[in-house]
Every structure is written in C-alpha cells, then in structure tokens.
C-alpha cells in the first residue's frame, strides 16, 4: 500500500468514526434534567419537555429508578398510573396514598375507554346504552376532580388552559 492510499484509508476511517460519534446523542443534559426532577420530586410532565426526544426514554428510566430507590410518592403515583408492579419495600403512608390515587385515575381512564368501545357496538340494548352513557357522565364529572387532586399534590403537571382565541393588543 502506498503512502497516498494509506492516508486516504486513514482519512476515510476517521470520517466514519466521527460520523458514528455524531450520530449518537449526548444525553447528559437529559440526565441532568432527570436528576433535578428527582431532587424536586417533579412529575415527568413537568420536565420531559426539556429533554431531547432521542434521550427521553433514558431520562425517564433514570428518573424512575432514582425515585423508586427512595419510594417517593411521585414515583408511586406514576408507577400505579402506568400499571407498573408495586414494589414491596415501599410501604409509607405517602407512597400508599399516591399509589392509590394513581390507580384510581388509571382505572377511571380505562373505564372510559371500555365504555366508549362498548357504545360503538350497534346491537347494544337501549337500556344498557343509557346505563353506560350515565356512567360516562359520572366519570366525566369525577375524573377532572381526581386529576386536580393529583395536580395539587404535584403528581401531575398543571392543566393547560385552552386558548380563548382572543388576543389582547396594546395601544
């Protein structure tokens, strides 16, 4: 191999190596955001927007593992909300309360989906349809109140207020 060919091969190898490094995402900022959220016991919805999408899974896992280690109530809430297995070692009253709240919200959300699926069946009797529609109304009234309780405890991020469509102008 002559000198020019050798330099070309080395240059090509360096270019490929640099391209490979550039293709991998540096998630250090995402981990810093997760660590700060752990210290503040912030729910994922309050900090995940700060994380690059390619790093969101890794940052969420870091958040989950660190808060699980200390049996933080915010972890208990989100674990129950997502259907995770309850850790046996977490038995404090705060964890228990947060877990129950997460389970309640998850159950109500799942019930809404089941009712909507059932209501799509055309052969449903009128009586059963009315019963399901009434239950949907009750859940529609109660779920926002239970979610508000989770927000007050810091387990969910603040609710977004819909834009009224009006804009204020200053003169």
For each residue, the residues with C-beta under 8 A, 3 or more apart:
1: 5 6 9
2: 5 6
3: 6 7
4: 7 8
5: 1 2 8 9
6: 1 2 3 9 10
7: 3 4 10 11
8: 4 5 11 12
9: 1 5 6 12 13
10: 6 7 13 14
11: 7 8 14 15
12: 8 9 15 16
13: 9 10 16 17
14: 10 11 17 18
15: 11 12 18 19
16: 12 13 19 20
17: 13 14 20 21
18: 14 15 21 22
19: 15 16 22 23
20: 16 17 23 24
21: 17 18 24
22: 18 19
23: 19 20
24: 20 21
25: 52 54 55
26: 29
27: 30 31 52 54 55 58 59
28: 31 32
29: 26 32 33 51 52 55
30: 27 33 34 51 52 55 56 58 59
31: 27 28 34 35 55 58 59 62
32: 28 29 35 36
33: 29 30 36 37 47 50 51 59
34: 30 31 37 38 47 51 59 60 62 63 66
35: 31 32 38 39 62 66
36: 32 33 39 40 42 47
37: 33 34 40 41 42 44 46 47 63
38: 34 35 41 62 63 66 67 72
39: 35 36
40: 36 37
41: 37 38 67 72 73 74 154
42: 36 37 46 47 74 154
43: 46 74 77 78 154 155 156 157
44: 37 47 48 60 63 78
45: 48 156 157
46: 37 42 43 157
47: 33 34 36 37 42 44 50 51
48: 44 45 51 56 59 60
49:
50: 33 47
51: 29 30 33 34 47 48 55 56 59
52: 25 27 29 30 55 56
53: 56
54: 25 27
55: 25 27 29 30 31 51 52 58 59
56: 30 48 51 52 53 59 60
57: 60 61
58: 27 30 31 55 61 62
59: 27 30 31 33 34 48 51 55 56 62 63
60: 34 44 48 56 57 63 64
61: 57 58 64 65
62: 31 34 35 38 58 59 65 66
63: 34 37 38 44 59 60 66 67
64: 60 61 67 68 75 78 79
65: 61 62 68 69
66: 34 35 38 62 63 69 70
67: 38 41 63 64 70 72 74 75
68: 64 65 71 72 75 79 87 90
69: 65 66
70: 66 67 75
71: 68 75 76 87 89 90 91 92 95
72: 38 41 67 68 75 76 95
73: 41 76 77 92 94 95 97 98 153 155
74: 41 42 43 67 77 78 98 154 155
75: 64 67 68 70 71 72 78 79 95
76: 71 72 73 79 80 86 90 94 95 96 98 99 102
77: 43 73 74 80 81 98 99 101 102 150 153 155
78: 43 44 64 74 75 81 82 102 155
79: 64 68 75 76 82 84 85 86 87 99 102
80: 76 77 83 84 86 98 99 100 101 102 103 106
81: 77 78 102 103 105 106
82: 78 79 106
83: 80 106
84: 79 80
85: 79
86: 76 79 80 90 99
87: 68 71 79 90
88: 91
89: 71
90: 68 71 76 86 87 95 99
91: 71 88 95 96
92: 71 73 95 96
93: 96 97
94: 73 76 97 98
95: 71 72 73 75 76 90 91 92 98 99
96: 76 91 92 93 99 100
97: 73 93 94 100 101
98: 73 74 76 77 80 94 95 101 102 153 155
99: 76 77 79 80 86 90 95 96 102 103
100: 80 96 97 103 104
101: 77 80 97 98 104 105 146 149 150 153 155
102: 76 77 78 79 80 81 98 99 105 106 150 155
103: 80 81 99 100 106 107
104: 100 101 107 108 146
105: 81 101 102 108 109 143 146 147 150
106: 80 81 82 83 102 103 109 110
107: 103 104 110 111
108: 104 105 111 112 139 142 143 146
109: 105 106 112 113 143
110: 106 107 113 114
111: 107 108 114 115 135 139
112: 108 109 115 116 136 139 140 143
113: 109 110 116 117
114: 110 111 117 118
115: 111 112 118 119 132 135 136 139
116: 112 113 119 120 136
117: 113 114 120 121
118: 114 115 121 124 132
119: 115 116 124 129 132 133 136
120: 116 117
121: 117 118 124
122:
123:
124: 118 119 121 128 129 132
125: 128 129
126: 129 130
127: 130 131
128: 124 125 131 132
129: 119 124 125 126 132 133
130: 126 127 133 134
131: 127 128 134 135
132: 115 118 119 124 128 129 135 136
133: 119 129 130 136 137
134: 130 131 137 138
135: 111 115 131 132 138 139
136: 112 115 116 119 132 133 139 140
137: 133 134 140 141
138: 134 135 141 142
139: 108 111 112 115 135 136 142 143
140: 112 136 137 143 144
141: 137 138 144 145
142: 108 138 139 145 146
143: 105 108 109 112 139 140 146 147
144: 140 141 147 148
145: 141 142 148 149
146: 101 104 105 108 142 143 149 150
147: 105 143 144 150 151 156 159
148: 144 145 151 152 159
149: 101 145 146 152 153
150: 77 101 102 105 146 147 153 155 156
151: 147 148 154 155 156 157 158 159
152: 148 149
153: 73 77 98 101 149 150
154: 41 42 43 74 151
155: 43 73 74 77 78 98 101 102 150 151
156: 43 45 147 150 151
157: 43 45 46 151
158: 151
159: 147 148 151
160:
161:
162:
163:
164:
165:
166:
167:
168:
169:
170:
171:
